[in-house]
């Protein structure tokens, strides 16, 4: 049963990938979301470094 489930998941993922490559599926906002996540990650890293410097000093 586990093998059948895995095969079905691979088939579904392949179908989604093929549709995305063909242009049938549009995902607007994904690029903007990735930029937002990257910006938040950078600010968290910067804040963490500043706190570490303050603790060490």
C-alpha positions in Angstrom: 0.0 0.0 0.0 2.9 2.3 0.8 4.4 1.7 -2.7 1.0 2.6 -4.4 0.7 5.8 -2.4 4.3 6.8 -3.3 3.7 6.0 -6.9 0.5 8.1 -6.9 2.3 11.0 -5.3 5.1 10.8 -7.9 2.5 10.7 -10.7 0.6 13.7 -9.3 3.8 15.7 -8.8 4.9 14.9 -12.4 1.6 16.0 -13.7 1.8 19.3 -11.8 5.3 19.8 -13.1 4.3 19.1 -16.7 1.4 21.5 -16.4 3.6 24.2 -14.9 6.2 23.8 -17.7 3.5 23.9 -20.3 2.1 27.1 -18.9 -1.3 25.7 -18.0 -0.8 26.6 -14.3 0.0 30.2 -13.3 1.1 30.9 -9.8 1.1 34.7 -9.4 2.5 35.9 -6.2 4.9 33.1 -5.6 7.9 35.2 -6.7 6.7 38.1 -4.5 6.2 35.7 -1.5 9.8 34.3 -2.0 11.2 37.9 -2.0 9.2 38.7 1.2 10.5 35.5 2.9 14.1 36.3 1.8 13.7 39.9 3.2 12.4 38.6 6.5 15.2 36.1 6.7 17.9 38.7 6.1 16.5 41.0 8.8 16.4 38.2 11.3 20.0 37.3 10.5 21.1 40.9 10.8 19.3 41.3 14.1 20.8 38.1 15.5 24.3 39.2 14.5 23.8 42.6 16.2 22.5 40.9 19.4 25.5 38.5 19.4 27.9 41.5 19.0 26.2 43.3 21.9 26.5 40.2 24.1 30.1 39.6 23.3 31.2 43.3 23.7 
